[in-house]
């Protein structure tokens, strides 16, 4: 059995000291050598060595030393050596120590007295402590506060020993007297702590008699007072009214630690609006006054919790929370925006958006390296504000369009997506957005932003002037045709000689791209191309951005240009009465498309045009040569309708999620409800009344009802031994976030007493036993509850195995009963979560661990199989329900979940129905760590069969 340790020191195992060397150094007169030898001896003892031969040497040569460091190390040595024999009796040589300790307690030097008193706090042997008690009590009245505060702690630890109440019968009385006369804040705190832990009623009486002075007490004492209040109010909720007043008075304390604790205590004890408002104000005050980013993050977490339970109070403080954006830290920005976006109301939306606009403008200064990411967050925040409250879109959309040419591609894409959504949902803004987009189009530097912007131009240029400007803009950005010319020597060169081709960064990777349905496509073109802007005078668009991107081999963009030109020409036919103009535009569009195809098939570029883009451009050419009403309908109406459908589905999904969040637990029909109008109000303050009312409301709406249903408890009980074993054991497993608590019931089934019964546990996987359960003696046919704590450090399936060892009186050897293994399920640690498609794909490309599971199931319907996998893996399906509708014999879906340790689990399921009706395909799991990928794979393999 390992004994408990009160000391932790880092030990370098490089060159362990030898006992003989230590002994020699201790016997010498050199003090530094003695100190070094004592340190080595302590290190060896802490690492399991016994060194029995050193004890007498230390008593002879170290005890008489006058050096303070040597004396301190001597006490540490005495703290960790074994002071009892195998039967628990104190070793006789320990009597030699007693006299030395008594001398130390009466030593003229304060330091020696103080450290000796501190050492006594860690002694458990009554025989050693008993003769020292008179000396300890004398020190309670010493003139020096260092000694008094340690003497109080020594009295407390002696009183807490199993026989402590006999050793110090009147300790609480003495400490209470000390408390009433003590002036030193630290000693006062220790005295109050002693009463709090050993005689709680006295501590409460002292607090209530000095209630007016609490705000003047020292910070340390105030912290203990708050701890006492929490403890009292948990056990006796009816009393809390008078204590809440004390907490509110402490909110004005000068110490930030105290006011933080006060706010936390208020929130945990009361739901009265006054109390919650006071706590929230305190948190906001700390958020602005503290410079440490870690403190800010902790406070933001608290505000986030308040937001979920008391949103109406937090709404009033939204501007205070927003002021945290002044800290230059990404995590603080992210958390602040997350809280604020859920507190937006029609009353505060204008203020919030104004603040966010100011922050966006600030990011242009470019002083911080994280400005790009911050701008992206702000754009996403403004986007969600504009969707919830469309009337604010007009104030922000034109400002954000300046960032379409942003060097941070991600934030430029966010702006493009935002503009695309706003132009559809706010028809009034259409004209101004299109005009601005056509003016600023030449600044866009990234291929994906270009393709989105061109799509907007093709879809929303409706009047004659807009269509003509759209065609002109695209033509200018493509530059002069052809895209390359073959010189006499046979070398291909860019046709636009006027400006050198801008240096472009081409990221052409061989890795496959992931399509939105989770399948792979070989990616030949450059994936993301941002480049230094060409040196051109604004307005002179001779060498445009589209031309540069096409010359890097991005033919997907070429296909988008072709489609947009087709749409614009079709619309021109509707709005332009002159046939000549229409024919002119058609021939120019056809010339551009032919030039793109020629470029794609030439040897100028390292990659030829991909087949998809080729087919798309050829289709556009055929359409322009042969237009008809049906084609016009498809291109000019149905494209827009599918986009509108996508937006409405997204909105529907968001409202459904909000509805799901809003569902709260309701009380049972026969629950008791108090009517507070009928309550006696004698002597109750407004705050106490409010608190009572809120408690009643909570009781009525079922907020006090625990989530864990008692019926479910039975499912978590595991039988560890058989009914015929001499010892029967079963465990109730509770999984908290970072630890597992095993509550093991052990029953002695025999007619004899079992001695030294011990539950021995071992773990496999990322589980760690916190402490070993102690030995017990079990009477015949009696039972015992044994608790074991296990720490969990990552999400993977773990196994706990072990045995019960005991002795009986008539057999010498120990008996062992082997226990069943307890398997810890990964499902307890992962919960369904949501992320955007872009984030999913980015993580999918980044994570290195992949586990591929072949589909093997009796289920014959693809949708049913998907639902079965979602249910058994506790994940969220990111693929929209509309994308899974219909029967086509094939299904691909993305699932996502997050673990309590912040790990991401990504799953892609691709199944196909075979001719015989069976499903085949693969389920791919990806994660950053190996454990989660393997454990999820095992879970799916186990559960995917389906059927019964």
VEXBAFI-473299 format. One line per 8 residues: their letters; for each residue y, z, x of C-alpha. Coordinates in steps of 0.2 Angstrom, whole numbers, plus 2048, in hexadecimal, padded with zeros to 3 digits. Layout:
A = Y Z X; ...
END
This chain:
XXXXXXXX = 800 800 800; 811 7FB 807; 81E 809 807; 830 806 801; 83C 802 80F; 84F 807 80E; 854 7FD 81E; 855 7EB 821
XXXXXXXX = 859 7E4 833; 857 7D2 839; 849 7D3 847; 847 7C5 854; 835 7C4 857; 838 7BA 868; 834 7C8 874; 82D 7D8 86C
XXXXXXXX = 831 7E8 876; 823 7F2 87E; 820 804 879; 81F 80A 88B; 830 802 88F; 838 80B 880; 831 81B 885; 838 81A 897
XXXXXXXX = 849 815 891; 849 824 885; 844 830 892; 853 82B 89E; 865 831 89D; 86D 820 89B; 875 820 889; 877 80D 887
XXXXXXXX = 864 80B 88C; 85F 819 880; 869 810 872; 860 800 875; 84F 808 876; 852 811 865; 857 800 85D; 847 7F8 864
XXXXXXXX = 83C 806 85E; 844 805 84C; 841 7F2 84C; 82F 7F4 851; 82C 801 843; 834 7F6 836; 828 7E9 83B; 819 7F3 838
XXXXXXXX = 816 7FB 849; 812 80E 848; 817 814 85A; 810 826 858; 812 82A 86A; 825 828 869; 828 837 85D; 827 845 86A
XXXXXXXX = 831 83B 877; 83F 839 86A; 83E 84B 865; 840 851 877; 84C 844 87E; 856 83D 86F; 859 84C 864; 864 856 871
XXXXXXXX = 86F 846 874; 881 849 86F; 885 836 86E; 889 831 85C; 881 820 85C; 871 828 863; 871 835 855; 874 827 847
XXXXXXXX = 865 81D 84E; 85B 82D 84F; 85E 82F 83C; 859 81D 839; 849 820 842; 845 82F 838; 849 826 828; 83B 819 82C
XXXXXXXX = 82D 823 834; 81E 829 82A; 822 83B 826; 812 83F 81C; 7FF 83E 81F; 7F2 834 815; 7F2 841 808; 804 842 806
XXXXXXXX = 807 853 80F; 816 854 81B; 811 852 82D; 813 863 837; 81E 85B 845; 82B 857 838; 830 86A 838; 838 866 84A
XXXXXXXX = 844 85A 841; 849 866 833; 852 872 840; 85B 863 847; 861 85D 836; 867 86E 832; 871 86F 842; 878 85E 83E
XXXXXXXX = 87E 863 82D; 888 871 835; 88E 867 843; 8A0 868 848; 8A2 855 848; 8A5 84D 837; 89C 83D 83B; 88C 845 83F
XXXXXXXX = 88C 850 82F; 890 841 825; 882 835 82B; 876 843 82A; 87A 846 817; 879 833 815; 867 834 81D; 862 842 811
XXXXXXXX = 866 836 802; 857 82C 808; 84A 83A 80B; 83D 83D 7FE; 833 84B 806; 837 85C 7FD; 830 867 80B; 83D 85F 817
XXXXXXXX = 84C 860 80B; 849 872 804; 84F 87C 813; 85E 870 815; 865 873 803; 871 882 807; 879 878 816; 87B 868 80A
XXXXXXXX = 884 873 7FD; 890 87B 80A; 895 869 80E; 89B 866 7FC; 8AA 871 800; 8AE 86A 812; 8C0 865 815; 8BC 853 81A
XXXXXXXX = 8B9 846 80C; 8AC 83C 816; 8A1 84B 816; 8A4 850 804; 8A0 83F 7FD; 890 83E 806; 88B 84F 802; 88D 84B 7EF
XXXXXXXX = 882 83C 7F2; 875 847 7FA; 875 853 7EC; 873 845 7E0; 864 83D 7E9; 85C 84F 7EB; 85E 852 7D8; 856 841 7D4
XXXXXXXX = 846 846 7DE; 837 84A 7D3; 839 85D 7D7; 84C 85B 7D9; 850 865 7C9; 847 875 7D0; 84F 872 7E2; 861 871 7DB
XXXXXXXX = 861 879 7CA; 874 87A 7C7; 879 869 7D0; 882 862 7C1; 88C 871 7BF; 891 871 7D1; 895 85F 7D1; 8A0 861 7C1
XXXXXXXX = 8AA 86E 7CA; 8AC 863 7D9; 8B2 854 7CE; 8BF 85F 7C6; 8C7 864 7D7; 8C3 855 7E1; 8D2 84A 7E7; 8C9 83D 7F2
XXXXXXXX = 8C6 82D 7E7; 8B5 829 7F0; 8AF 83A 7EE; 8B5 83B 7DC; 8AB 82B 7D8; 89B 832 7E0; 89D 842 7D6; 89F 838 7C6
XXXXXXXX = 890 82D 7CB; 885 83C 7CD; 88A 843 7BC; 887 831 7B4; 876 830 7BC; 870 842 7BA; 879 84A 7AC; 881 83C 7A1
XXXXXXXX = 888 847 794; 893 851 7A0; 899 840 7A7; 89E 83B 795; 8A6 84B 792; 8B0 84A 7A2; 8B5 838 79D; 8BB 83C 78C
XXXXXXXX = 8C5 84C 791; 8CE 841 79E; 8D0 831 794; 8E3 830 796; 8E1 831 7A9; 8D4 823 7AB; 8E0 815 7AF; 8E6 820 7BE
XXXXXXXX = 8D5 823 7C6; 8D0 819 7D5; 8C7 808 7D4; 8B6 80F 7D9; 8B6 81C 7CC; 8BC 810 7BF; 8AD 804 7C3; 8A1 813 7C0
XXXXXXXX = 8AA 817 7AF; 8A7 805 7A9; 895 806 7AE; 893 817 7A4; 89C 80F 795; 890 800 795; 881 80C 796; 887 818 788
XXXXXXXX = 88C 809 77C; 87B 801 77E; 872 810 779; 87E 816 76C; 887 807 764; 890 812 757; 89A 81B 765; 8A2 80B 76C
XXXXXXXX = 8B3 80B 763; 8BA 819 76E; 8B3 812 77E; 8BB 801 77B; 8CC 809 77B; 8C9 80F 78D; 8C3 7FE 792; 8D3 7F6 78B
XXXXXXXX = 8DE 803 794; 8D5 7FE 7A4; 8D9 7EC 7A2; 8EA 7EF 7AA; 8E2 7F7 7BA; 8E9 7F1 7CA; 8D7 7EC 7D1; 8D1 7DB 7CD
XXXXXXXX = 8BF 7E1 7CE; 8C2 7EE 7C0; 8CA 7E2 7B4; 8BD 7D5 7B7; 8AF 7E2 7B3; 8BA 7E8 7A4; 8BB 7D7 79D; 8A8 7D5 79F
XXXXXXXX = 8A4 7E6 797; 8B0 7E2 788; 8A7 7D1 784; 896 7DA 785; 89A 7E8 77A; 8A6 7E1 76D; 8A9 7D2 763; 8BA 7D7 75C
XXXXXXXX = 8C7 7C9 75E; 8D3 7D5 766; 8C6 7DA 773; 8C1 7C8 776; 8D2 7C2 778; 8D6 7D0 784; 8C7 7CB 78F; 8CB 7B9 78E
XXXXXXXX = 8DD 7BC 793; 8D7 7C6 7A2; 8CB 7B8 7A8; 8D9 7AC 7A7; 8E4 7B7 7B1; 8D7 7B9 7BE; 8D4 7A6 7BE; 8E6 7A4 7C3
XXXXXXXX = 8E9 7B3 7CF; 8D9 7B1 7DA; 8D9 7A5 7E8; 8C6 7A6 7EC; 8BE 797 7E4; 8AD 7A0 7E2; 8B7 7AD 7D7; 8BE 79F 7CD
XXXXXXXX = 8AD 797 7CA; 8A6 7A8 7C4; 8B5 7AB 7B8; 8B3 799 7B1; 8A1 79D 7AE; 8A6 7AC 7A4; 8B3 7A2 79A; 8A6 795 796
XXXXXXXX = 89B 7A2 78F; 8A9 7A9 784; 8AD 797 77E; 89C 795 777; 89C 7A6 76D; 8AF 7A8 769; 8B6 796 769; 8C5 79A 75D
XXXXXXXX = 8CC 7A7 769; 8CA 79C 779; 8D3 78D 770; 8E3 797 772; 8E1 799 785; 8DD 786 789; 8ED 783 793; 8E9 793 79D
XXXXXXXX = 8D8 78D 7A1; 8DF 77B 7A6; 8EA 783 7B3; 8DA 786 7BE; 8DB 773 7C1; 8E8 777 7CF; 8D9 77D 7DA; 8D4 76F 7E6
XXXXXXXX = 8C1 771 7E2; 8B5 765 7D9; 8AA 772 7D1; 8B9 77B 7CA; 8C0 76B 7C3; 8B0 766 7BC; 8AD 778 7B3; 8BF 779 7AD
XXXXXXXX = 8BF 767 7A5; 8AE 76B 79D; 8B5 77B 795; 8C5 773 790; 8BD 764 787; 8B4 76F 77B; 8C3 779 776; 8CE 76A 771
XXXXXXXX = 8D5 76A 760; 8E2 75F 757; 8EF 76D 75B; 8ED 76D 76E; 8E7 75B 771; 8F8 754 776; 8FC 762 783; 8EB 760 78B
XXXXXXXX = 8EC 74D 78C; 8FD 74F 794; 8F7 75B 7A1; 8E8 750 7A5; 8F4 741 7A7; 8FE 74B 7B3; 8EF 74F 7BD; 8EA 73C 7BD
XXXXXXXX = 8FB 737 7C4; 8F9 745 7D1; 8E8 73E 7D8; 8F2 72E 7DD; 8FA 738 7EB; 8EA 736 7F5; 8EC 747 7FF; 8DA 74D 7FA
XXXXXXXX = 8CA 744 7FF; 8C2 748 7EE; 8D0 740 7E4; 8C5 732 7DF; 8B8 73D 7D7; 8C5 748 7CF; 8CE 739 7C7; 8BD 733 7C0
XXXXXXXX = 8BA 744 7B8; 8CC 744 7B1; 8C9 732 7AA; 8B9 737 7A2; 8C2 747 79A; 8D0 73C 793; 8C3 730 78D; 8BA 73D 782
XXXXXXXX = 8CB 744 77C; 8D0 732 776; 8BF 730 76D; 8C1 741 764; 8D3 73E 760; 8D7 72B 760; 8EA 72E 75D; 8EC 734 770
XXXXXXXX = 8E4 724 776; 8F5 71B 776; 8FD 727 781; 8F0 726 78F; 8E7 715 78F; 8F5 70B 797; 8F7 718 7A5; 8E5 718 7A8
XXXXXXXX = 8E4 705 7A9; 8EE 706 7BA; 8DE 70D 7C1; 8D3 6FE 7BD; 8D6 6F8 7CF; 8D1 70A 7D6; 8C8 70A 7E7; 8BD 717 7DF
XXXXXXXX = 8B1 70B 7D6; 8AA 719 7CA; 8BA 71E 7C3; 8C0 70C 7C1; 8B0 709 7B7; 8B4 718 7AC; 8C5 711 7A9; 8BD 700 7A4
XXXXXXXX = 8B1 708 798; 8BF 713 790; 8CA 704 78D; 8BB 6FA 786; 8B8 708 779; 8CA 70B 775; 8CE 6F9 772; 8C0 6F9 765
XXXXXXXX = 8C4 70A 75D; 8D7 708 75D; 8DC 6F6 756; 8EE 6FB 757; 8ED 6FC 76A; 8E4 6EB 76C; 8F3 6E0 770; 8FB 6EC 77D
XXXXXXXX = 8EA 6EF 786; 8E6 6DC 787; 8F8 6D8 78E; 8F7 6E6 79B; 8E5 6E1 7A0; 8EA 6CF 7A3; 8F9 6D5 7AD; 8EE 6E1 7B8
XXXXXXXX = 8DE 6D7 7B9; 8E1 6D0 7CA; 8E1 6E2 7D1; 8CF 6E6 7CC; 8C4 6E7 7DC; 8B3 6EB 7D6; 8A6 6DF 7CE; 8A0 6EB 7C0
XXXXXXXX = 8B2 6EF 7BB; 8B6 6DC 7BC; 8A8 6D8 7B0; 8AD 6E5 7A4; 8BF 6E0 7A4; 8BA 6CD 7A2; 8AF 6D2 793; 8BE 6DB 78B
XXXXXXXX = 8C9 6CB 78E; 8BC 6C0 786; 8B9 6CB 777; 8CB 6D1 772; 8D6 6C2 777; 8D9 6BC 765; 8EA 6B3 763; 8EE 6A2 76B
XXXXXXXX = 8FA 6AA 779; 8ED 6B7 77D; 8DE 6AA 77E; 8E9 69F 789; 8EE 6AD 795; 8DC 6B3 796; 8D6 6A2 79C; 8E5 6A0 7A8
XXXXXXXX = 8E2 6B1 7AF; 8CF 6AE 7B2; 8D4 69D 7BA; 8E1 6A5 7C6; 8D4 6B2 7CB; 8C7 6A5 7CF; 8D3 69B 7DA; 8D2 689 7DE
XXXXXXXX = 8C2 67F 7DB; 8B6 67B 7E2; 8B1 68C 7EA; 8AC 684 7FA; 8AE 673 803; 8A3 66A 80F; 8AC 664 81E; 8A8 654 828
XXXXXXXX = 89E 65E 835; 893 664 826; 899 676 827; 89C 67E 816; 8AD 688 815; 8B7 690 807; 8C2 684 7FF; 8D1 68F 7FD
XXXXXXXX = 8D8 68E 80F; 8E8 696 80B; 8E2 6A8 80D; 8D4 6AD 818; 8C5 6B4 80E; 8C8 6C7 80C; 8BB 6D2 815; 8AF 6D8 808
XXXXXXXX = 8A2 6E5 809; 892 6DE 802; 885 6EB 7FD; 876 6E0 7FB; 867 6EB 7FB; 855 6E6 7F9; 851 6F5 7EE; 84E 6F1 7DC
XXXXXXXX = 85B 6F4 7CE; 856 6FF 7BF; 85A 6F6 7AF; 85F 701 7A0; 84E 701 798; 847 709 7A8; 83F 6F9 7AF; 842 6F2 7C0
XXXXXXXX = 84B 6E1 7C4; 84D 6DA 7D6; 85F 6DB 7DB; 864 6CD 7E5; 877 6CD 7E3; 883 6D9 7EA; 882 6E9 7E0; 894 6F1 7E2
XXXXXXXX = 8A1 6E8 7EB; 8B2 6F0 7EE; 8BD 6E7 7FC; 8CE 6E9 803; 8DB 6E0 7F9; 8E0 6CF 7FF; 8F2 6CE 806; 8FA 6C4 7F7
XXXXXXXX = 90B 6C5 7EF; 908 6CD 7DE; 908 6BF 7D1; 902 6B2 7DE; 8F0 6B2 7DA; 8EA 6A4 7E5; 8DB 6AD 7EC; 8D6 6B8 7DD
XXXXXXXX = 8CA 6C7 7DC; 8BD 6BD 7D2; 8BC 6AF 7DF; 8B9 6BC 7ED; 8AB 6C5 7E3; 8A3 6B4 7DF; 8A3 6B0 7F2; 899 6C0 7F6
XXXXXXXX = 88B 6B9 7EB; 88E 6C3 7DB; 888 6B7 7CE; 886 6C3 7C0; 899 6C4 7C0; 899 6B1 7C0; 88E 6B1 7B0; 89A 6BD 7A8
XXXXXXXX = 8A8 6B2 7AC; 89F 6A3 7A5; 89C 6AC 794; 8AE 6B2 793; 8B4 6A1 796; 8A8 69A 788; 8AF 6A7 77C; 8C1 6A4 780
XXXXXXXX = 8BE 691 77E; 8B5 694 76D; 8C4 69F 767; 8D0 692 76D; 8C8 685 762; 8CC 691 753; 8DE 695 758; 8E4 685 761
XXXXXXXX = 8E9 676 755; 8EA 66A 764; 8D9 662 768; 8E0 65C 778; 8E3 66D 77E; 8D2 673 779; 8C9 665 782; 8D4 669 791
XXXXXXXX = 8CE 67B 791; 8BC 676 78E; 8BC 66A 79D; 8C4 677 7A8; 8B7 685 7A3; 8A9 678 7A6; 8B0 674 7B7; 8B0 686 7BC
XXXXXXXX = 89E 689 7B6; 898 67A 7C0; 8A1 680 7CF; 899 691 7CE; 888 689 7CC; 88B 67E 7DB; 891 68D 7E5; 881 696 7E0
XXXXXXXX = 875 688 7E6; 87F 684 7F6; 87A 68B 807; 88B 693 809; 885 6A4 802; 876 6AE 809; 86E 6B0 7F8; 86D 6A2 7EC
XXXXXXXX = 871 6A5 7D9; 864 6AF 7CF; 85B 6A7 7C1; 862 6B2 7B3; 874 6AE 7B8; 870 69B 7BA; 868 69A 7A9; 877 6A3 7A1
XXXXXXXX = 884 698 7A9; 87A 688 7A4; 879 68F 792; 88C 691 792; 88E 67F 797; 883 678 78A; 88C 682 77D; 89D 67C 782
XXXXXXXX = 896 66A 781; 88F 66C 770; 898 67A 765; 893 67E 753; 897 68B 746; 887 695 748; 88A 696 75B; 89C 69B 758
XXXXXXXX = 896 6A9 74D; 88A 6B0 75A; 897 6B0 768; 8A6 6B5 75F; 8A0 6C2 752; 88E 6C8 756; 893 6CE 768; 8A1 6D9 761
XXXXXXXX = 896 6DF 753; 888 6E5 75F; 896 6EE 769; 89C 6F7 75A; 88A 6FC 755; 888 703 767; 898 70E 765; 894 714 754
XXXXXXXX = 882 719 75A; 88A 723 768; 896 72C 75C; 887 730 750; 87D 737 75F; 88C 742 764; 88F 749 752; 87C 74C 751
XXXXXXXX = 87C 756 761; 88B 760 75B; 883 764 74A; 873 76A 754; 87E 775 75E; 887 77C 74F; 877 782 747; 876 795 749
XXXXXXXX = 869 7A2 745; 86A 7A9 733; 865 7BB 72E; 856 7BF 723; 85A 7C0 710; 856 7D3 710; 861 7D8 71E; 86D 7E6 71C
XXXXXXXX = 87F 7E2 71B; 88D 7EF 71C; 89D 7EC 711; 8AB 7F2 71D; 8B7 7F4 70F; 8AD 802 708; 8AC 80B 719; 8B6 81B 71D
XXXXXXXX = 8C4 816 729; 8C8 828 72E; 8CE 829 740; 8CA 817 744; 8D6 80C 74E; 8D9 7F9 749; 8CE 7F4 758; 8BF 7FF 753
XXXXXXXX = 8C0 7F8 741; 8C1 7E6 747; 8B2 7EA 752; 8A8 7F1 744; 8AC 7E2 739; 8A6 7D6 746; 896 7E0 749; 893 7DF 736
XXXXXXXX = 896 7CC 736; 88A 7CA 745; 87D 7D3 73C; 87F 7C9 72C; 87F 7B8 735; 870 7BD 740; 878 7BD 751; 870 7CE 756
XXXXXXXX = 85F 7C6 752; 855 7C4 762; 84F 7B2 765; 83E 7B8 76B; 834 7B9 75B; 827 7C7 75C; 819 7BB 755; 81C 7B0 765
XXXXXXXX = 819 7BF 770; 806 7BE 76C; 805 7AD 773; 80B 7B3 784; 7FE 7C0 786; 7F1 7BB 793; 7E0 7C4 795; 7DD 7C8 7A7
XXXXXXXX = 7CB 7D0 7A7; 7BC 7D0 79C; 7B9 7DC 78E; 7A9 7E2 797; 7B2 7E6 7A7; 7B5 7F9 7AC; 7C8 7F5 7AB; 7CF 7EA 79E
XXXXXXXX = 7E0 7E2 7A2; 7EB 7D6 798; 7FD 7D0 79D; 80C 7CC 793; 816 7BF 79D; 829 7BE 79A; 832 7B0 7A3; 844 7B2 7A7
XXXXXXXX = 84E 7A5 7B1; 84B 7AB 7C2; 83D 7B8 7C0; 82D 7BB 7B7; 829 7CC 7B0; 816 7D0 7AE; 813 7DF 7A2; 801 7E3 7A6
XXXXXXXX = 7F7 7EF 79B; 7E8 7F7 7A4; 7DB 800 79A; 7CE 80B 7A2; 7BE 807 798; 7B3 814 7A1; 7AF 826 79F; 7B6 82B 7B0
XXXXXXXX = 7C7 82D 7B8; 7CC 81E 7C3; 7D6 823 7D2; 7E2 818 7DD; 7E2 80A 7D0; 7ED 7FC 7D6; 7F1 7EB 7CF; 7F1 7DF 7DE
XXXXXXXX = 7FA 7CE 7DB; 7FC 7BF 7E6; 805 7AF 7E2; 804 79C 7E5; 813 790 7E4; 825 795 7E5; 822 7A7 7DE; 825 7B7 7E7
XXXXXXXX = 81F 7C8 7E2; 82E 7D4 7E3; 825 7E4 7E5; 813 7EA 7E5; 80F 7F5 7D6; 80A 807 7DB; 7F9 810 7DA; 7F5 819 7CA
XXXXXXXX = 7E7 825 7C4; 7E0 821 7B3; 7D7 82E 7A8; 7C7 828 79F; 7CB 81C 791; 7DE 81D 794; 7EA 80F 796; 7F9 80B 7A2
XXXXXXXX = 807 7FE 7A1; 80B 7F7 7B2; 81A 7EB 7B5; 81B 7DE 7C3; 82A 7D4 7C7; 828 7C2 7CE; 837 7B8 7D5; 837 7A5 7D2
XXXXXXXX = 841 79A 7DE; 83D 788 7D7; 836 77F 7C9; 824 77C 7CC; 813 782 7C5; 80E 792 7CD; 7FF 79D 7CC; 7FE 7B0 7CC
XXXXXXXX = 7ED 7B6 7D1; 7E7 7C8 7D5; 7DB 7D6 7D2; 7DA 7E8 7CD; 7D4 7F4 7DA; 7CE 806 7D7; 7C4 815 7DD; 7B8 820 7D3
XXXXXXXX = 7B4 832 7D8; 7A1 82F 7DC; 7A2 81E 7E5; 7AA 81D 7F6; 7AF 80B 7F7; 7BC 803 7EC; 7B8 7F9 7DD; 7C0 7E8 7DA
XXXXXXXX = 7C2 7DF 7C9; 7C8 7CD 7CB; 7D6 7C7 7BF; 7D8 7B6 7B6; 7E5 7AB 7BE; 7F6 7AB 7B5; 7FD 799 7B5; 810 798 7B4
XXXXXXXX = 815 789 7AA; 823 77E 7B0; 828 77C 79E; 830 78D 79E; 83D 787 7AB; 842 776 7A5; 84D 772 796; 852 762 78E
XXXXXXXX = 863 75B 794; 86F 74C 793; 876 741 7A0; 87E 730 7A0; 874 720 7A3; 87E 71D 7B3; 87B 72F 7BA; 868 72D 7B5
XXXXXXXX = 867 71C 7BF; 871 724 7CE; 865 733 7CF; 856 727 7CC; 85B 71D 7DB; 85F 72D 7E6; 850 738 7E2; 842 736 7EF
XXXXXXXX = 833 73E 7E6; 82A 733 7D9; 81A 737 7D0; 812 729 7C7; 806 72D 7B8; 7FC 71F 7B0; 7FC 720 79D; 7EB 726 796
XXXXXXXX = 7EC 72B 784; 7E3 729 773; 7F4 727 76A; 7F6 715 765; 809 714 760; 816 713 76D; 823 71D 764; 817 72B 760
XXXXXXXX = 811 72C 772; 823 72D 778; 826 73C 76B; 816 744 772; 81C 743 784; 82D 74A 77F; 826 758 776; 819 75D 784
XXXXXXXX = 826 75B 792; 835 764 78A; 840 755 78F; 84E 74C 786; 84D 739 783; 85D 730 789; 858 71F 782; 861 71D 771
XXXXXXXX = 856 71D 762; 85C 70B 75D; 856 704 76E; 844 70B 769; 844 704 757; 839 6F5 752; 828 6F0 757; 826 6E6 767
XXXXXXXX = 816 6ED 76F; 821 6F4 77D; 82B 703 780; 836 70A 78E; 83F 71A 78D; 848 726 799; 846 739 798; 850 746 7A0
XXXXXXXX = 850 759 7A2; 858 766 7AD; 850 776 7B4; 857 787 7B5; 85A 785 7C7; 865 776 7C4; 857 769 7CA; 857 758 7C0
XXXXXXXX = 846 751 7BA; 847 73F 7B5; 838 736 7AC; 837 723 7A8; 829 71F 79C; 824 70C 79A; 815 708 78E; 80E 6F8 787
XXXXXXXX = 802 6F6 779; 7F2 6EC 77F; 7E8 6E0 774; 7DB 6ED 770; 7E9 6F8 769; 7E9 705 777; 7F9 70A 781; 7FA 706 794
XXXXXXXX = 808 709 7A0; 810 716 7AB; 81A 726 7AA; 825 728 7BA; 82C 739 7BE; 83A 73B 7CB; 842 74A 7D2; 84B 751 7E2
XXXXXXXX = 83D 75D 7E6; 82A 75A 7E7; 825 769 7DC; 82E 764 7CC; 827 752 7CD; 815 757 7D0; 815 765 7C3; 81D 75A 7B6
XXXXXXXX = 810 74C 7BA; 801 759 7B8; 809 75F 7A8; 80A 74D 7A1; 7F8 748 7A7; 7F2 758 79E; 7FB 755 78E; 7FC 742 78C
XXXX = 7EB 73F 785; 7F2 744 774; 7E6 744 765; 7E1 754 75E
END
